[in-house]
Amino acid sequence: MRQKSMSYGVWRDSKTWWKLALSRYMAKKHPEKLIFNPRLIDVSEHHIRFGMRKHYGTLHLSKKVIIEVLHPEWN
């Protein structure tokens, strides 16, 4: 059974859902980078943009990649 907080149908494309998804993605794929405190900046149609402490720029990540890692059954 899915957790209600991560159900895509509940949040749609809201910034809050992608913020939670980013933190869960980082915890699953790159737990060593959580110390840099990733922060969501912007959500576009196909990508999210985020920043991390001690990283003087922004990083882009595809929404598709996050969904494939967190919810492979949705593909």
N, C-alpha and C positions, 0 to 999 in steps of 0.2 A: 504494500500500500504506500502511495506517495505521501510525503510530508506536505501538509497544506501550505506551509510557508514557501515552498519551492515550486508549487504547481503553477505552470506557465499560464494556464487559463485564468487564474485568479489575478495575477499581476499584469498580464499582457506585456507591453513594452515599457513599463514604467521604470524610471531610474532606480527605484528601490529594489525591484526584482534583479536588475543587472548588477547592482551593488552587492547584493547577497550572492549572486551567481559568481561574481569575480572573486569574492573572498573564499568561497567553497572551491572554485577552480584552483586558486593559488594554494590552498591548503592541500589539495589532492595532488597536483602536479609539481608544485614548487614550494614545498613547506619551508625551505631554508630562506626564501625571499619574503616571508611574512614579517620578518623583523624590520623590513623597509616600509611597512605600513602602506600598502597600495590603496590609493584613493581614486574613486571614479570621478572623472571630469565631465565627460560628455557621452551621450549615446546617439549614434547615427543609425541609418537604416541597416547597414551591414557590419558595423564595427563599434567597439567601445574604445574610448580614449581614457587613459588613466595615468597617474603619476605615482612615483614612489620617493620616499625620503632618500636623500643623498644621490638622487638621479636627476640631473638638471635638464630635464626635458619631459616629453610625454611619450607614452607607449601606446600602440594600437593593437587590439586583439579582435579577431573575427568573432562575431556572435556564434557562427556555425561551429567553431572550434570549442567554445565553452559548452554549447548544447551537446556536442558529440561526446565530450568527456563526462559531463554530469548526467545526461539522459540519453544514452545510446539507443534506447528503445523508441525514441521519438523520430529516428531517421528511417 
